[in-house]
Amino acid sequence: MAIGGSDAGISAGLRARELDPDSEVTVVVADAYPNFSICGNPDYVSGEAVRWTDLVHRTADDLKATGMEVRTNTRATSIDVSGRRVAPRKRDGRTELLPTTP
Ligand SMILES: Cc1cc2nc3c(=O)[nH]c(=O)nc-3n(C[C@H](O)[C@H](O)[C@H](O)COP(=O)(O)OP(=O)(O)OC[C@H]3O[C@@H](n4cnc5c(N)ncnc54)[C@H](O)[C@@H]3O)c2cc1C
């Protein structure tokens, strides 16, 4: 389980899958733009990157192909360390406890 789906969260998920291809990795992302290069925002504002989609390191299909489950619009609201669970809340307010990988 990784909380956050930018560079750190996606890298952690990819590394976990690399070390153990059978591991189940879920990445919860508060926003709708996983693996998005925020460093490239100035390029978009200046017009150097014409399409904002050019700032995506990996598309949703690329991420799916890695075997990770990426849940967008899902914000972690609490972490139960001893119970190894994370409580993410969807944008619509629904919550669901997710187990973390041991
Ligand atoms: C304009 C700009 C230029 C930059 N240029 C460079 C550069 O040239 N070189 C460089 O090394 N670095 C650069 N950086 C810094 C670099 O972008 C950051 O260090 C890097 O993005 C950090 O990655 P991160 O995954 O730790 O966090 P972030 O990129 O901040 O991602 C956080 C992720 O966590 C998610 N999240 C947050 N809270 C929750 C929650 N409760 N539940 C679920 N998801 C959550 C967010 O939606 C997001 O997906 C730049 C940054 C900016 C803004």
The ligand as an ORCA input file, in Angstrom:
! r2SCAN-3c Opt
* xyz 0 1
  C       7.503     23.712    -10.215
  C       8.284     22.584     -9.609
  C       9.514     22.216    -10.162
  C      10.257     21.174     -9.596
  N      11.446     20.832    -10.185
  C      12.165     19.817     -9.685
  C      13.381     19.408    -10.302
  O      13.827     19.969    -11.318
  N      14.073     18.368     -9.745
  C      13.608     17.719     -8.624
  O      14.275     16.773     -8.179
  N      12.457     18.077     -8.031
  C      11.732     19.098     -8.519
  N      10.561     19.459     -7.910
  C      10.139     18.753     -6.703
  C       9.478     17.444     -7.039
  O       8.377     17.684     -7.916
  C       9.001     16.828     -5.743
  O      10.118     16.616     -4.919
  C       8.317     15.514     -6.002
  O       7.178     15.728     -6.785
  C       7.919     14.901     -4.677
  O       7.274     13.708     -4.986
  P       6.358     13.019     -3.938
  O       5.814     11.779     -4.616
  O       7.104     12.816     -2.663
  O       5.216     14.067     -3.581
  P       4.189     14.854     -4.498
  O       4.695     14.988     -5.917
  O       3.868     16.101     -3.724
  O       2.917     13.916     -4.536
  C       2.112     13.735     -3.434
  C       1.073     12.694     -3.845
  O       0.363     12.293     -2.692
  C      -1.028     12.437     -2.934
  N      -1.619     12.628     -1.602
  C      -1.390     13.619     -0.707
  N      -2.067     13.383      0.426
  C      -2.758     12.213      0.225
  C      -3.645     11.427      1.023
  N      -3.993     11.799      2.272
  N      -4.175     10.294      0.507
  C      -3.843      9.893     -0.752
  N      -2.985     10.588     -1.553
  C      -2.459     11.726     -1.054
  C      -1.173     13.550     -3.918
  O      -2.391     13.491     -4.594
  C       0.024     13.215     -4.835
  O      -0.290     12.148     -5.725
  C       9.781     20.489     -8.446
  C       8.539     20.851     -7.902
  C       7.800     21.880     -8.461
  C       6.446     22.247     -7.861
*
